[in-house]
Amino acid sequence: MKKKKNDPIPKFKNYKEEAEFWDTHSLADYWDKWKDVDLVFELDGPREASLVLRLQMAFKNRLKQIARRKGLDVSTLARMWLMEKANEDLKLAAG
């Protein structure tokens, strides 16, 4: 029995699109497409700092919706926006 040839793995626009693809396809059909990689974990390296923010539930839900639409995690979206705003403030202060 001849194995059917699979379509190539597409480029995904976001995590949702990728998740939908893998929900309907088997990883086993694509074993020959994967490459071995070496992973290195530096457990003794510098730690990222955490910031706890208290938000109204409605605002947090809005952030989640926006993040999902952009294919991001809500904390990633919030971090990006905070960094953008801080950079804008630094430019205004310098200029």
N, CA, C and O atoms as a Tinker XYZ file with bonds, in Angstrom:
   380  protein
     1  N      0.836000   -1.177000    0.000000    73     2
     2  CA     0.000000    0.000000    0.000000    64     1     3
     3  C      0.885000    1.247000    0.000000    63     2     4     5
     4  O      1.763000    1.397000    0.850000    81     3
     5  N      0.648000    2.117000   -0.943000    73     3     6
     6  CA     1.452000    3.320000   -1.089000    64     5     7
     7  C      0.919000    4.418000   -0.152000    63     6     8     9
     8  O     -0.281000    4.688000   -0.100000    81     7
     9  N      1.851000    5.037000    0.584000    73     7    10
    10  CA     1.475000    6.107000    1.502000    64     9    11
    11  C      1.132000    7.357000    0.695000    63    10    12    13
    12  O      1.859000    7.731000   -0.224000    81    11
    13  N      0.006000    8.005000    1.052000    73    11    14
    14  CA    -0.360000    9.224000    0.333000    64    13    15
    15  C      0.563000   10.359000    0.736000    63    14    16    17
    16  O      1.022000   10.435000    1.875000    81    15
    17  N      0.826000   11.234000   -0.214000    73    15    18
    18  CA     1.695000   12.376000    0.040000    64    17    19
    19  C      0.868000   13.491000    0.675000    63    18    20    21
    20  O     -0.214000   13.825000    0.193000    81    19
    21  N      1.387000   14.059000    1.758000    73    19    22
    22  CA     0.694000   15.150000    2.437000    64    21    23
    23  C      1.076000   16.488000    1.835000    63    22    24    25
    24  O      2.169000   16.667000    1.298000    81    23
    25  N      0.149000   17.414000    1.939000    73    23    26
    26  CA     0.443000   18.786000    1.546000    64    25    27
    27  C      1.506000   19.328000    2.493000    63    26    28    29
    28  O      1.620000   18.862000    3.627000    81    27
    29  N      2.287000   20.313000    2.039000    73    27    30
    30  CA     3.275000   20.903000    2.947000    64    29    31
    31  C      2.578000   21.617000    4.101000    63    30    32    33
    32  O      1.424000   22.029000    3.990000    81    31
    33  N      3.294000   21.753000    5.199000    73    31    34
    34  CA     2.749000   22.480000    6.347000    64    33    35
    35  C      2.688000   23.952000    5.957000    63    34    36    37
    36  O      3.705000   24.529000    5.571000    81    35
    37  N      1.502000   24.572000    6.052000    73    35    38
    38  CA     1.380000   25.968000    5.610000    64    37    39
    39  C      2.011000   26.943000    6.595000    63    38    40    41
    40  O      2.308000   26.583000    7.734000    81    39
    41  N      2.212000   28.178000    6.149000    73    39    42
    42  CA     2.613000   29.282000    7.033000    64    41    43
    43  C      1.334000   29.770000    7.700000    63    42    44    45
    44  O      0.337000   30.023000    7.024000    81    43
    45  N      1.358000   29.903000    9.008000    73    43    46
    46  CA     0.165000   30.302000    9.744000    64    45    47
    47  C      0.203000   31.785000   10.068000    63    46    48    49
    48  O      1.268000   32.337000   10.344000    81    47
    49  N     -0.963000   32.436000   10.036000    73    47    50
    50  CA    -1.066000   33.857000   10.360000    64    49    51
    51  C     -1.069000   34.086000   11.862000    63    50    52    53
    52  O     -0.628000   35.132000   12.338000    81    51
    53  N     -1.574000   33.089000   12.618000    73    51    54
    54  CA    -1.666000   33.237000   14.070000    64    53    55
    55  C     -1.812000   31.855000   14.702000    63    54    56    57
    56  O     -1.925000   30.848000   14.004000    81    55
    57  N     -1.809000   31.824000   16.041000    73    55    58
    58  CA    -1.899000   30.554000   16.760000    64    57    59
    59  C     -3.244000   29.868000   16.535000    63    58    60    61
    60  O     -3.312000   28.640000   16.483000    81    59
    61  N     -4.300000   30.642000   16.403000    73    59    62
    62  CA    -5.625000   30.053000   16.192000    64    61    63
    63  C     -5.656000   29.262000   14.884000    63    62    64    65
    64  O     -6.138000   28.130000   14.842000    81    63
    65  N     -5.135000   29.871000   13.823000    73    63    66
    66  CA    -5.091000   29.195000   12.535000    64    65    67
    67  C     -4.253000   27.916000   12.607000    63    66    68    69
    68  O     -4.621000   26.890000   12.035000    81    67
    69  N     -3.124000   27.990000   13.317000    73    67    70
    70  CA    -2.270000   26.810000   13.468000    64    69    71
    71  C     -2.980000   25.720000   14.262000    63    70    72    73
    72  O     -2.912000   24.542000   13.912000    81    71
    73  N     -3.663000   26.121000   15.335000    73    71    74
    74  CA    -4.389000   25.147000   16.158000    64    73    75
    75  C     -5.478000   24.451000   15.344000    63    74    76    77
    76  O     -5.674000   23.241000   15.465000    81    75
    77  N     -6.185000   25.221000   14.514000    73    75    78
    78  CA    -7.233000   24.625000   13.680000    64    77    79
    79  C     -6.647000   23.617000   12.687000    63    78    80    81
    80  O     -7.247000   22.575000   12.424000    81    79
    81  N     -5.473000   23.937000   12.142000    73    79    82
    82  CA    -4.815000   23.015000   11.222000    64    81    83
    83  C     -4.489000   21.702000   11.933000    63    82    84    85
    84  O     -4.816000   20.626000   11.432000    81    83
    85  N     -3.842000   21.789000   13.107000    73    83    86
    86  CA    -3.417000   20.574000   13.795000    64    85    87
    87  C     -4.583000   19.824000   14.417000    63    86    88    89
    88  O     -4.451000   18.641000   14.728000    81    87
    89  N     -5.731000   20.486000   14.607000    73    87    90
    90  CA    -6.928000   19.780000   15.063000    64    89    91
    91  C     -7.472000   18.865000   13.980000    63    90    92    93
    92  O     -8.197000   17.914000   14.271000    81    91
    93  N     -7.125000   19.149000   12.732000    73    91    94
    94  CA    -7.665000   18.363000   11.618000    64    93    95
    95  C     -6.596000   17.550000   10.882000    63    94    96    97
    96  O     -6.900000   16.896000    9.885000    81    95
    97  N     -5.352000   17.584000   11.359000    73    95    98
    98  CA    -4.260000   16.842000   10.734000    64    97    99
    99  C     -3.489000   16.075000   11.806000    63    98   100   101
   100  O     -3.446000   16.483000   12.966000    81    99
   101  N     -2.889000   14.975000   11.409000    73    99   102
   102  CA    -2.108000   14.170000   12.327000    64   101   103
   103  C     -0.627000   14.545000   12.254000    63   102   104   105
   104  O     -0.059000   14.664000   11.168000    81   103
   105  N     -0.012000   14.727000   13.420000    73   103   106
   106  CA     1.437000   14.975000   13.456000    64   105   107
   107  C      2.202000   13.821000   12.813000    63   106   108   109
   108  O      3.236000   14.030000   12.178000    81   107
   109  N      1.695000   12.622000   12.980000    73   107   110
   110  CA     2.376000   11.441000   12.460000    64   109   111
   111  C      2.534000   11.492000   10.943000    63   110   112   113
   112  O      3.475000   10.920000   10.395000    81   111
   113  N      1.623000   12.171000   10.274000    73   111   114
   114  CA     1.713000   12.280000    8.820000    64   113   115
   115  C      2.828000   13.223000    8.371000    63   114   116   117
   116  O      3.168000   13.275000    7.189000    81   115
   117  N      3.394000   13.966000    9.321000    73   115   118
   118  CA     4.393000   14.978000    8.975000    64   117   119
   119  C      5.752000   14.723000    9.631000    63   118   120   121
   120  O      6.593000   15.622000    9.649000    81   119
   121  N      5.989000   13.524000   10.169000    73   119   122
   122  CA     7.260000   13.239000   10.850000    64   121   123
   123  C      8.459000   13.557000    9.970000    63   122   124   125
   124  O      9.475000   14.057000   10.453000    81   123
   125  N      8.339000   13.266000    8.677000    73   123   126
   126  CA     9.480000   13.481000    7.784000    64   125   127
   127  C      9.735000   14.965000    7.492000    63   126   128   129
   128  O     10.744000   15.302000    6.873000    81   127
   129  N      8.842000   15.847000    7.927000    73   127   130
   130  CA     9.005000   17.296000    7.708000    64   129   131
   131  C      9.763000   17.974000    8.852000    63   130   132   133
   132  O     10.236000   19.100000    8.698000    81   131
   133  N      9.879000   17.300000    9.990000    73   131   134
   134  CA    10.479000   17.906000   11.178000    64   133   135
   135  C     11.993000   17.806000   11.144000    63   134   136   137
   136  O     12.548000   16.894000   10.531000    81   135
   137  N     12.654000   18.737000   11.797000    73   135   138
   138  CA    14.101000   18.705000   11.948000    64   137   139
   139  C     14.422000   18.585000   13.431000    63   138   140   141
   140  O     13.725000   19.165000   14.263000    81   139
   141  N     15.468000   17.842000   13.769000    73   139   142
   142  CA    15.919000   17.767000   15.147000    64   141   143
   143  C     16.577000   19.086000   15.528000    63   142   144   145
   144  O     17.286000   19.692000   14.725000    81   143
   145  N     16.340000   19.520000   16.742000    73   143   146
   146  CA    16.956000   20.750000   17.233000    64   145   147
   147  C     17.528000   20.492000   18.622000    63   146   148   149
   148  O     17.067000   19.604000   19.339000    81   147
   149  N     18.526000   21.268000   18.988000    73   147   150
   150  CA    19.081000   21.215000   20.331000    64   149   151
   151  C     18.496000   22.363000   21.137000    63   150   152   153
   152  O     18.497000   23.506000   20.680000    81   151
   153  N     18.000000   22.071000   22.323000    73   151   154
   154  CA    17.464000   23.092000   23.207000    64   153   155
   155  C     18.412000   23.286000   24.376000    63   154   156   157
   156  O     18.902000   22.315000   24.953000    81   155
   157  N     18.666000   24.525000   24.721000    73   155   158
   158  CA    19.523000   24.843000   25.855000    64   157   159
   159  C     18.711000   25.703000   26.825000    63   158   160   161
   160  O     18.168000   26.738000   26.439000    81   159
   161  N     18.634000   25.278000   28.063000    73   159   162
   162  CA    17.938000   26.030000   29.095000    64   161   163
   163  C     18.961000   26.570000   30.073000    63   162   164   165
   164  O     19.751000   25.809000   30.633000    81   163
   165  N     18.954000   27.863000   30.282000    73   163   166
   166  CA    19.847000   28.479000   31.247000    64   165   167
   167  C     19.037000   28.821000   32.495000    63   166   168   169
   168  O     18.475000   29.910000   32.607000    81   167
   169  N     18.988000   27.882000   33.420000    73   167   170
   170  CA    18.163000   28.046000   34.606000    64   169   171
   171  C     18.769000   29.001000   35.628000    63   170   172   173
   172  O     18.058000   29.503000   36.499000    81   171
   173  N     20.067000   29.259000   35.533000    73   171   174
   174  CA    20.705000   30.146000   36.493000    64   173   175
   175  C     20.873000   31.562000   35.956000    63   174   176   177
   176  O     21.540000   32.385000   36.583000    81   175
   177  N     20.275000   31.856000   34.802000    73   175   178
   178  CA    20.416000   33.174000   34.182000    64   177   179
   179  C     19.546000   34.210000   34.863000    63   178   180   181
   180  O     18.872000   33.920000   35.852000    81   179
   181  N     19.563000   35.421000   34.328000    73   179   182
   182  CA    18.773000   36.500000   34.925000    64   181   183
   183  C     17.279000   36.189000   34.867000    63   182   184   185
   184  O     16.792000   35.587000   33.909000    81   183
   185  N     16.589000   36.595000   35.872000    73   183   186
   186  CA    15.143000   36.366000   35.961000    64   185   187
   187  C     14.401000   37.573000   35.388000    63   186   188   189
   188  O     14.841000   38.715000   35.524000    81   187
   189  N     13.288000   37.298000   34.758000    73   187   190
   190  CA    12.412000   38.371000   34.293000    64   189   191
   191  C     11.668000   38.911000   35.503000    63   190   192   193
   192  O     11.341000   38.157000   36.419000    81   191
   193  N     11.403000   40.187000   35.514000    73   191   194
   194  CA    10.651000   40.793000   36.606000    64   193   195
   195  C      9.158000   40.647000   36.337000    63   194   196   197
   196  O      8.729000   40.614000   35.183000    81   195
   197  N      8.384000   40.563000   37.384000    73   195   198
   198  CA     6.933000   40.475000   37.268000    64   197   199
   199  C      6.303000   41.746000   37.798000    63   198   200   201
   200  O      6.841000   42.400000   38.691000    81   199
   201  N      5.166000   42.083000   37.242000    73   199   202
   202  CA     4.394000   43.235000   37.676000    64   201   203
   203  C      2.955000   42.774000   37.801000    63   202   204   205
   204  O      2.391000   42.240000   36.846000    81   203
   205  N      2.362000   42.970000   38.953000    73   203   206
   206  CA     0.973000   42.583000   39.165000    64   205   207
   207  C      0.100000   43.808000   38.959000    63   206   208   209
   208  O      0.312000   44.845000   39.586000    81   207
   209  N     -0.878000   43.681000   38.080000    73   207   210
   210  CA    -1.822000   44.760000   37.813000    64   209   211
   211  C     -3.222000   44.298000   38.182000    63   210   212   213
   212  O     -3.603000   43.161000   37.903000    81   211
   213  N     -3.975000   45.171000   38.800000    73   211   214
   214  CA    -5.367000   44.865000   39.096000    64   213   215
   215  C     -6.232000   45.612000   38.092000    63   214   216   217
   216  O     -6.150000   46.834000   37.973000    81   215
   217  N     -7.064000   44.861000   37.370000    73   215   218
   218  CA    -7.912000   45.431000   36.332000    64   217   219
   219  C     -9.364000   45.073000   36.597000    63   218   220   221
   220  O     -9.661000   44.058000   37.226000    81   219
   221  N    -10.259000   45.910000   36.113000    73   219   222
   222  CA   -11.669000   45.543000   36.156000    64   221   223
   223  C    -11.857000   44.350000   35.219000    63   222   224   225
   224  O    -11.218000   44.271000   34.169000    81   223
   225  N    -12.733000   43.429000   35.603000    73   223   226
   226  CA   -12.933000   42.199000   34.831000    64   225   227
   227  C    -13.341000   42.513000   33.389000    63   226   228   229
   228  O    -12.889000   41.846000   32.459000    81   227
   229  N    -14.192000   43.522000   33.200000    73   227   230
   230  CA   -14.636000   43.865000   31.841000    64   229   231
   231  C    -13.461000   44.312000   30.982000    63   230   232   233
   232  O    -13.389000   43.962000   29.804000    81   231
   233  N    -12.535000   45.084000   31.558000    73   231   234
   234  CA   -11.369000   45.540000   30.809000    64   233   235
   235  C    -10.444000   44.366000   30.489000    63   234   236   237
   236  O     -9.918000   44.269000   29.380000    81   235
   237  N    -10.249000   43.486000   31.453000    73   235   238
   238  CA    -9.408000   42.312000   31.215000    64   237   239
   239  C     -9.995000   41.451000   30.093000    63   238   240   241
   240  O     -9.258000   40.937000   29.251000    81   239
   241  N    -11.307000   41.299000   30.084000    73   239   242
   242  CA   -11.953000   40.517000   29.021000    64   241   243
   243  C    -11.781000   41.179000   27.660000    63   242   244   245
   244  O    -11.601000   40.490000   26.656000    81   243
   245  N    -11.834000   42.524000   27.615000    73   243   246
   246  CA   -11.578000   43.243000   26.365000    64   245   247
   247  C    -10.158000   42.982000   25.882000    63   246   248   249
   248  O     -9.931000   42.736000   24.698000    81   247
   249  N     -9.191000   43.040000   26.820000    73   247   250
   250  CA    -7.800000   42.755000   26.454000    64   249   251
   251  C     -7.660000   41.343000   25.891000    63   250   252   253
   252  O     -6.960000   41.131000   24.901000    81   251
   253  N     -8.328000   40.380000   26.525000    73   251   254
   254  CA    -8.262000   38.998000   26.048000    64   253   255
   255  C     -8.797000   38.883000   24.623000    63   254   256   257
   256  O     -8.216000   38.186000   23.791000    81   255
   257  N     -9.917000   39.574000   24.344000    73   255   258
   258  CA   -10.501000   39.532000   23.006000    64   257   259
   259  C     -9.543000   40.120000   21.973000    63   258   260   261
   260  O     -9.357000   39.551000   20.897000    81   259
   261  N     -8.941000   41.251000   22.301000    73   259   262
   262  CA    -7.996000   41.900000   21.386000    64   261   263
   263  C     -6.785000   41.004000   21.160000    63   262   264   265
   264  O     -6.333000   40.826000   20.029000    81   263
   265  N     -6.264000   40.440000   22.252000    73   263   266
   266  CA    -5.091000   39.559000   22.150000    64   265   267
   267  C     -5.403000   38.346000   21.281000    63   266   268   269
   268  O     -4.608000   37.976000   20.418000    81   267
   269  N     -6.549000   37.737000   21.507000    73   267   270
   270  CA    -6.946000   36.558000   20.736000    64   269   271
   271  C     -7.036000   36.903000   19.246000    63   270   272   273
   272  O     -6.581000   36.139000   18.395000    81   271
   273  N     -7.625000   38.057000   18.945000    73   271   274
   274  CA    -7.769000   38.493000   17.558000    64   273   275
   275  C     -6.404000   38.687000   16.892000    63   274   276   277
   276  O     -6.255000   38.463000   15.691000    81   275
   277  N     -5.412000   39.104000   17.680000    73   275   278
   278  CA    -4.066000   39.325000   17.155000    64   277   279
   279  C     -3.204000   38.066000   17.227000    63   278   280   281
   280  O     -2.057000   38.077000   16.781000    81   279
   281  N     -3.746000   36.983000   17.784000    73   279   282
   282  CA    -2.984000   35.742000   17.906000    64   281   283
   283  C     -1.937000   35.803000   18.996000    63   282   284   285
   284  O     -0.900000   35.145000   18.903000    81   283
   285  N     -2.204000   36.604000   20.052000    73   283   286
   286  CA    -1.253000   36.787000   21.150000    64   285   287
   287  C     -1.849000   36.333000   22.464000    63   286   288   289
   288  O     -3.065000   36.194000   22.599000    81   287
   289  N     -0.984000   36.107000   23.423000    73   287   290
   290  CA    -1.406000   35.894000   24.801000    64   289   291
   291  C     -1.696000   37.271000   25.402000    63   290   292   293
   292  O     -1.051000   38.254000   25.038000    81   291
   293  N     -2.659000   37.346000   26.315000    73   291   294
   294  CA    -3.049000   38.634000   26.887000    64   293   295
   295  C     -1.877000   39.325000   27.590000    63   294   296   297
   296  O     -1.759000   40.548000   27.521000    81   295
   297  N     -1.020000   38.572000   28.255000    73   295   298
   298  CA     0.119000   39.201000   28.938000    64   297   299
   299  C      1.134000   39.734000   27.931000    63   298   300   301
   300  O      1.780000   40.750000   28.187000    81   299
   301  N      1.282000   39.064000   26.789000    73   299   302
   302  CA     2.177000   39.548000   25.744000    64   301   303
   303  C      1.661000   40.862000   25.174000    63   302   304   305
   304  O      2.429000   41.806000   24.987000    81   303
   305  N      0.367000   40.923000   24.900000    73   303   306
   306  CA    -0.232000   42.159000   24.394000    64   305   307
   307  C     -0.044000   43.301000   25.390000    63   306   308   309
   308  O      0.364000   44.398000   25.006000    81   307
   309  N     -0.338000   43.051000   26.662000    73   307   310
   310  CA    -0.200000   44.093000   27.687000    64   309   311
   311  C      1.250000   44.561000   27.792000    63   310   312   313
   312  O      1.506000   45.760000   27.903000    81   311
   313  N      2.196000   43.628000   27.758000    73   311   314
   314  CA     3.620000   43.974000   27.836000    64   313   315
   315  C      4.034000   44.820000   26.630000    63   314   316   317
   316  O      4.768000   45.797000   26.780000    81   315
   317  N      3.567000   44.449000   25.439000    73   315   318
   318  CA     3.889000   45.209000   24.230000    64   317   319
   319  C      3.358000   46.633000   24.338000    63   318   320   321
   320  O      4.067000   47.587000   24.020000    81   319
   321  N      2.116000   46.780000   24.783000    73   319   322
   322  CA     1.516000   48.101000   24.885000    64   321   323
   323  C      2.221000   48.958000   25.938000    63   322   324   325
   324  O      2.433000   50.152000   25.727000    81   323
   325  N      2.583000   48.350000   27.068000    73   323   326
   326  CA     3.306000   49.105000   28.103000    64   325   327
   327  C      4.660000   49.580000   27.584000    63   326   328   329
   328  O      5.062000   50.718000   27.832000    81   327
   329  N      5.359000   48.709000   26.867000    73   327   330
   330  CA     6.670000   49.080000   26.326000    64   329   331
   331  C      6.533000   50.192000   25.284000    63   330   332   333
   332  O      7.341000   51.120000   25.255000    81   331
   333  N      5.514000   50.098000   24.432000    73   331   334
   334  CA     5.284000   51.147000   23.428000    64   333   335
   335  C      5.022000   52.490000   24.104000    63   334   336   337
   336  O      5.586000   53.509000   23.703000    81   335
   337  N      4.177000   52.494000   25.118000    73   335   338
   338  CA     3.837000   53.731000   25.821000    64   337   339
   339  C      5.058000   54.303000   26.540000    63   338   340   341
   340  O      5.274000   55.515000   26.512000    81   339
   341  N      5.853000   53.458000   27.177000    73   339   342
   342  CA     7.059000   53.917000   27.868000    64   341   343
   343  C      8.049000   54.512000   26.869000    63   342   344   345
   344  O      8.673000   55.536000   27.150000    81   343
   345  N      8.198000   53.876000   25.700000    73   343   346
   346  CA     9.094000   54.406000   24.669000    64   345   347
   347  C      8.615000   55.757000   24.148000    63   346   348   349
   348  O      9.424000   56.652000   23.906000    81   347
   349  N      7.298000   55.907000   23.974000    73   347   350
   350  CA     6.740000   57.197000   23.556000    64   349   351
   351  C      7.047000   58.265000   24.597000    63   350   352   353
   352  O      7.435000   59.381000   24.251000    81   351
   353  N      6.876000   57.929000   25.850000    73   351   354
   354  CA     7.130000   58.885000   26.938000    64   353   355
   355  C      8.609000   59.306000   26.973000    63   354   356   357
   356  O      8.925000   60.479000   27.169000    81   355
   357  N      9.504000   58.332000   26.781000    73   355   358
   358  CA    10.932000   58.645000   26.761000    64   357   359
   359  C     11.283000   59.589000   25.609000    63   358   360   361
   360  O     12.084000   60.509000   25.776000    81   359
   361  N     10.681000   59.357000   24.443000    73   359   362
   362  CA    10.932000   60.228000   23.284000    64   361   363
   363  C     10.439000   61.647000   23.565000    63   362   364   365
   364  O     11.111000   62.620000   23.223000    81   363
   365  N      9.264000   61.760000   24.188000    73   363   366
   366  CA     8.718000   63.091000   24.507000    64   365   367
   367  C      9.596000   63.798000   25.531000    63   366   368   369
   368  O      9.827000   65.002000   25.422000    81   367
   369  N     10.081000   63.067000   26.514000    73   367   370
   370  CA    10.914000   63.670000   27.566000    64   369   371
   371  C     12.255000   64.126000   26.991000    63   370   372   373
   372  O     12.818000   65.129000   27.431000    81   371
   373  N     12.757000   63.387000   26.013000    73   371   374
   374  CA    14.067000   63.722000   25.427000    64   373   375
   375  C     13.971000   64.863000   24.402000    63   374   376   377
   376  O     14.958000   65.523000   24.079000    81   375
   377  N     12.775000   65.060000   23.919000    73   375   378
   378  CA    12.740000   65.901000   22.805000    64   377   379
   379  C     12.139000   67.149000   22.659000    63   378   380
   380  O     12.215000   67.750000   21.588000    81   379
